[in-house]
Amino acid sequence: MEESAEDLDLDRLPAVVETYFAQERAWHRLLRGTGLQDETASRAELARWVQQ
């Protein structure tokens, strides 16, 4: 099952963080859409920023 942040019972992120993540998602969608980066590479790049 795929969950969205809205589905989780957690505190909301500050608006500035949500905006930043939205911009990052848009950028990586663009890269995947042009073929410059595939989904696996995109996930690996984002994972290094969100892993603890």
PAGU-102340 format. One record per residue: x, y, z of N, C-alpha, C in turn; chain; residue number from 1; residue in three letters. Coordinates in Angstrom, 1 decimal. Example, Ala and Ser with C-alpha at 12.3 -4.5 7.8 and 13.67 -1.06 7.14 Angstrom:
BEGIN
{r {13.2; -5.7; 7.8}; {12.3; -4.5; 7.8}; {13.2; -3.3; 7.8}; "A"; 1; "ALA"}
{r {12.8; -2.2; 7.1}; {13.7; -1.1; 7.1}; {12.9; 0.0; 7.9}; "A"; 2; "SER"}
This chain:
BEGIN
{r {0.8; -1.2; 0.0}; {0.0; 0.0; 0.0}; {0.9; 1.2; 0.0}; "A"; 1; "MET"}
{r {0.6; 2.2; -0.9}; {1.3; 3.4; -0.9}; {0.6; 4.4; -0.1}; "A"; 2; "GLU"}
{r {1.4; 5.1; 0.8}; {0.8; 6.1; 1.7}; {1.3; 7.5; 1.3}; "A"; 3; "GLU"}
{r {0.5; 8.4; 1.4}; {0.8; 9.8; 1.3}; {1.0; 10.4; 2.6}; "A"; 4; "SER"}
{r {1.8; 11.5; 2.7}; {2.0; 12.2; 4.0}; {0.7; 12.6; 4.7}; "A"; 5; "ALA"}
{r {-0.3; 12.9; 3.9}; {-1.6; 13.3; 4.4}; {-2.3; 12.1; 5.1}; "A"; 6; "GLU"}
{r {-1.9; 10.9; 4.7}; {-2.5; 9.7; 5.3}; {-1.9; 9.3; 6.6}; "A"; 7; "ASP"}
{r {-0.8; 9.8; 7.0}; {-0.1; 9.4; 8.2}; {-0.5; 10.3; 9.3}; "A"; 8; "LEU"}
{r {-0.5; 9.7; 10.5}; {-0.9; 10.4; 11.7}; {0.3; 11.0; 12.4}; "A"; 9; "ASP"}
{r {0.9; 12.0; 11.7}; {2.1; 12.7; 12.1}; {1.9; 14.2; 12.1}; "A"; 10; "LEU"}
{r {2.8; 14.9; 12.8}; {2.8; 16.4; 12.7}; {3.0; 16.9; 11.3}; "A"; 11; "ASP"}
{r {2.4; 17.9; 11.0}; {2.6; 18.5; 9.6}; {3.9; 19.2; 9.5}; "A"; 12; "ARG"}
{r {4.5; 19.2; 8.4}; {5.8; 19.9; 8.2}; {5.5; 21.4; 8.0}; "A"; 13; "LEU"}
{r {6.4; 22.2; 8.3}; {6.3; 23.6; 8.0}; {6.0; 23.9; 6.5}; "A"; 14; "PRO"}
{r {5.3; 24.9; 6.2}; {4.9; 25.2; 4.8}; {6.1; 25.4; 4.0}; "A"; 15; "ALA"}
{r {7.2; 26.0; 4.5}; {8.4; 26.2; 3.7}; {9.0; 24.9; 3.3}; "A"; 16; "VAL"}
{r {8.9; 23.9; 4.2}; {9.5; 22.5; 3.9}; {8.6; 21.8; 2.8}; "A"; 17; "VAL"}
{r {7.3; 21.9; 3.0}; {6.4; 21.4; 2.0}; {6.6; 22.0; 0.6}; "A"; 18; "GLU"}
{r {6.8; 23.3; 0.6}; {7.1; 24.0; -0.7}; {8.4; 23.5; -1.3}; "A"; 19; "THR"}
{r {9.4; 23.4; -0.5}; {10.7; 22.9; -1.0}; {10.6; 21.5; -1.6}; "A"; 20; "TYR"}
{r {9.9; 20.6; -0.8}; {9.7; 19.2; -1.3}; {8.9; 19.2; -2.6}; "A"; 21; "PHE"}
{r {7.9; 20.0; -2.8}; {7.1; 20.1; -4.0}; {8.0; 20.5; -5.2}; "A"; 22; "ALA"}
{r {8.9; 21.5; -4.9}; {9.8; 21.9; -6.0}; {10.8; 20.8; -6.4}; "A"; 23; "GLN"}
{r {11.3; 20.1; -5.4}; {12.2; 19.0; -5.7}; {11.5; 17.9; -6.5}; "A"; 24; "GLU"}
{r {10.2; 17.6; -6.1}; {9.5; 16.6; -6.9}; {9.3; 17.0; -8.3}; "A"; 25; "ARG"}
{r {8.9; 18.3; -8.5}; {8.7; 18.8; -9.9}; {10.0; 18.7; -10.7}; "A"; 26; "ALA"}
{r {11.1; 19.0; -10.1}; {12.4; 19.0; -10.7}; {12.8; 17.6; -11.1}; "A"; 27; "TRP"}
{r {12.6; 16.6; -10.2}; {12.9; 15.2; -10.6}; {12.0; 14.6; -11.6}; "A"; 28; "HIS"}
{r {10.7; 15.1; -11.6}; {9.8; 14.6; -12.6}; {10.2; 15.1; -14.0}; "A"; 29; "ARG"}
{r {10.7; 16.4; -14.0}; {11.2; 16.9; -15.3}; {12.4; 16.1; -15.8}; "A"; 30; "LEU"}
{r {13.4; 15.8; -14.9}; {14.5; 15.1; -15.3}; {14.2; 13.7; -15.8}; "A"; 31; "LEU"}
{r {13.2; 13.0; -15.1}; {12.8; 11.7; -15.6}; {12.1; 11.8; -16.9}; "A"; 32; "ARG"}
{r {11.3; 12.9; -17.1}; {10.5; 13.1; -18.3}; {11.4; 13.3; -19.5}; "A"; 33; "GLY"}
{r {12.6; 13.9; -19.3}; {13.5; 14.1; -20.4}; {14.5; 13.0; -20.7}; "A"; 34; "THR"}
{r {14.4; 12.0; -19.8}; {15.3; 10.8; -19.9}; {16.7; 11.1; -19.3}; "A"; 35; "GLY"}
{r {16.9; 12.3; -18.7}; {18.2; 12.5; -18.1}; {18.5; 11.8; -16.9}; "A"; 36; "LEU"}
{r {17.4; 11.4; -16.2}; {17.5; 10.6; -15.0}; {16.3; 9.7; -14.9}; "A"; 37; "GLN"}
{r {16.6; 8.4; -14.6}; {15.5; 7.5; -14.4}; {15.0; 7.5; -13.0}; "A"; 38; "ASP"}
{r {13.9; 6.8; -12.8}; {13.2; 6.8; -11.4}; {14.1; 6.3; -10.4}; "A"; 39; "GLU"}
{r {14.9; 5.2; -10.7}; {15.8; 4.6; -9.7}; {16.9; 5.6; -9.2}; "A"; 40; "THR"}
{r {17.5; 6.3; -10.2}; {18.5; 7.3; -9.8}; {17.9; 8.5; -9.1}; "A"; 41; "ALA"}
{r {16.7; 8.9; -9.4}; {16.0; 9.9; -8.8}; {15.7; 9.6; -7.3}; "A"; 42; "SER"}
{r {15.2; 8.4; -7.1}; {14.9; 7.9; -5.7}; {16.2; 7.8; -4.9}; "A"; 43; "ARG"}
{r {17.3; 7.4; -5.5}; {18.6; 7.3; -4.8}; {19.1; 8.7; -4.4}; "A"; 44; "ALA"}
{r {18.9; 9.6; -5.3}; {19.4; 11.0; -5.0}; {18.5; 11.6; -3.8}; "A"; 45; "GLU"}
{r {17.2; 11.4; -3.9}; {16.4; 12.0; -2.8}; {16.6; 11.2; -1.5}; "A"; 46; "LEU"}
{r {16.9; 9.9; -1.5}; {17.0; 9.2; -0.3}; {18.2; 9.6; 0.5}; "A"; 47; "ALA"}
{r {19.3; 10.1; -0.1}; {20.4; 10.5; 0.6}; {20.1; 11.8; 1.5}; "A"; 48; "ARG"}
{r {19.1; 12.5; 1.1}; {18.7; 13.7; 1.8}; {17.7; 13.4; 2.9}; "A"; 49; "TRP"}
{r {16.9; 12.4; 2.8}; {15.9; 12.1; 3.8}; {16.2; 11.0; 4.8}; "A"; 50; "VAL"}
{r {17.3; 10.2; 4.5}; {17.6; 9.1; 5.4}; {18.3; 9.7; 6.6}; "A"; 51; "GLN"}
{r {18.0; 9.1; 7.7}; {18.6; 9.5; 9.0}; {19.9; 8.8; 9.3}; "A"; 52; "GLN"}
